[in-house]
Amino acid sequence: EEAKASLYSTVHGAGRLFGRREAKRRFTRVEMDEWLQSRGVTLIGADLDESPMAYRRLPEVLAEHAGSVKVVHTLQPFAVVMAGEGEFDPFKD
């Protein structure tokens, strides 16, 4: 019923804990690289504004939306490719 009431729409991502500017101020490249390495994720490109520590954890977000989603499968990333610092990104620039 909750899914029907929300027009079968739900979250499309985990959402940020910190804005882009705050993420760049708060985290270091070393911290970000260690976080990713400890989870077996290879990163190509990206700047600190996209640091994974700046985002909510997906399981917590999904738990809040348990009435409107049914998790069928969970993917574990092994690589992330993004525009790096100084590169044009049409979605940010």
N, C-alpha and C positions, 0 to 999 in steps of 0.2 A: 504493500500500500504506500509506503514511503517513496519507493521508486516511481510509482504511478503519479503521486502528488508532485514529484519533482520533474515530471515529463520525461522520465527515463534518462535524465541527464545526471552526471556526477562529476567528481573531481577529475581534472586532467593532468594533475601533477601534485607534487608534495607541498609546494608553496615555500616561500622564503621566510626565514627567521630574521635575516639581516638584508637590507638593501645592498645594491651594488657598491655604493661608496663605502658603506660600513664594512662590508666583507673585505674590501681592499685594505681598509685601515686595521681591521681586527686580525686577519690571518696572514701568515707568511707562505711563501712558495714551498719552503721546506715542510711546514705543517701539512699543506695540501698534498704534496707528493708522498709524504709518509702515510697519510690517511688513505690515499688511493692504493699505494703499494701494499699496505696491510690487508687490503681487500682484493688484491690481485687484479686491479684495473690499470690498464695502460692509458695514459692521457697524451694526446697529440694536440698542441695548441692550447687555447684557453688562457684566461687571465684570472687573477684572484677574485674578480667579481662573480665568477661562476664556481667558486670553491664549494665543494659538496657540503662542507660544514655550515654553509650559510642557508641550507635547506632543512626543512622538517624531515624526519624519518618517515618513509612511506608507510610502514606498518601502523604507526600511530595515526596517520591521516586516514588510512583505510578503516581502522577501528572506529573512528568517529563517524564514518559513513556506512557502517555495517548494514543499515536498513536499505540502502540504495545501491549497494554493489555486492556482487558475489565473485570472490577471487577464484578463478579457475586454474590459473597458472601464474607463476612468478618467474620473471626473467632476471638473471644475474648478469650485469654488464661485465664485460672483460676488456672493452676498449671504448674510449670516448674521443671523438675528433671535433674540434671547435676552432673557430678563428682565434688566433693568438693576439697578444698585445701588439698594437700597431697595424693590424690587418683590418681591412674593411669588412664589416659584418652588416649586411643589409637589414638584419633584424634588430640591431642595436643602434646603428648609425643613421 
